[in-house]
Each structure stands twice: as C-alpha cells, then as structure tokens.
C-alpha cells in the first residue's frame, strides 16, 4: 500500500510542477470578443459579394468601415519561447 501512496504523491508533485510551469501561457492567452453577426437578405448578400470582387466578405466590410490600414490581424497571438525550452 505504501508503494501506491508514494506513486500518488509523485504524480501530484509532477502535476503541480506542470501547472506552475504552464501558468505563464494561460495568462498570455487573450480573451476574444464574440463575433459580430448581421442578417442580410439574399439580394444584399449578393450585392456585397459582387462589390467585394473576390475579397473575403469579412475583409471587404472591415476595409469599407475602417479603411485599408495595411494591418494584418493574426489568427492567434504569437507565443514567446517557453521558459522550459531553454530559449
């Protein structure tokens, strides 16, 4: 029975070390706002698609609202080197 409790204690220690080592990444993850949704009629959507001229509707609408600023939105935040990797 002591062998099992020793293994359990070792697993608990490893889990605690893992959790403390990964907390930096959890803090860096940003919370995203929920997506914006608008309802369009079929005609409105067709007109919008034609005006976008091959551009995605999302980028076309953003360009029309905010101008083409040249900024590229990243799909995920860049990740710094892990403190465990030695980098």
C-alpha atoms as one frame of an Amber mdcrd trajectory, in Angstrom:
protein
   0.000   0.000   0.000   2.876   2.430   0.670   4.135   1.927  -2.897   0.800
   3.210  -4.275   0.771   6.228  -1.969   4.364   7.026  -2.981   3.389   6.917
  -6.662   0.335   9.091  -5.996   2.464  11.638  -4.160   4.951  11.691  -7.052
   2.128  12.198  -9.577   0.676  15.032  -7.511   4.106  16.694  -7.357   4.570
  16.338 -11.123   1.098  17.767 -11.759   1.802  20.754  -9.511   5.131  21.413
 -11.249   3.485  21.189 -14.687   0.698  23.564 -13.681   3.109  26.143 -12.299
   5.331  25.875 -15.386   2.436  26.460 -17.793   0.747  29.322 -15.936   2.671
  31.930 -17.966   0.946  30.745 -21.146  -2.510  30.709 -19.592  -2.030  34.326
 -18.509  -0.898  35.356 -22.006  -3.924  33.930 -23.797  -6.200  36.764 -24.688
  -9.919  36.593 -24.430 -11.590  37.154 -27.760 -14.751  39.113 -28.222 -17.692
  37.179 -29.613 -18.077  37.501 -33.394 -20.364  40.152 -34.813 -23.269  38.767
 -36.788 -25.554  40.651 -39.170 -28.523  39.375 -41.119 -28.670  40.121 -44.832
 -31.263  39.348 -47.443 -30.145  37.210 -50.376 -30.090  40.328 -52.541 -27.997
  42.290 -50.030 -25.517  39.437 -49.700 -25.236  39.094 -53.493 -24.594  42.833
 -53.836 -21.991  42.717 -51.086 -20.273  39.717 -52.656 -20.193  41.443 -56.053
 -18.771  44.623 -54.501 -16.090  42.613 -52.678 -14.854  41.390 -56.074 -13.184
  38.204 -54.803 -12.111  39.640 -51.453 -13.485  37.837 -48.395 -16.653  39.475
 -47.105 -15.057  39.952 -43.691 -12.034  41.849 -45.017 -14.129  43.808 -47.508
 -16.544  45.004 -44.808 -13.652  45.915 -42.486 -11.926  47.828 -45.282 -15.139
  49.727 -46.023 -15.750  50.584 -42.371 -12.233  51.315 -41.177 -10.227  51.829
 -44.365  -7.406  49.688 -45.662  -4.888  50.376 -42.910  -2.485  47.695 -44.061
  -2.654  45.939 -40.712  -2.907  42.171 -40.820  -4.850  40.576 -37.996  -3.229
  37.470 -36.569  -5.405  34.448 -36.071  -3.635  33.699 -32.804  -1.265  35.627
 -30.573   2.421  34.995 -31.125   3.828  32.755 -28.466   7.006  33.660 -26.605
   9.630  30.988 -26.108   8.751  28.575 -23.346  10.820  29.035 -20.173  11.222
  25.248 -20.171  12.794  25.088 -23.652  15.905  26.941 -22.568  15.417  29.625
 -25.231
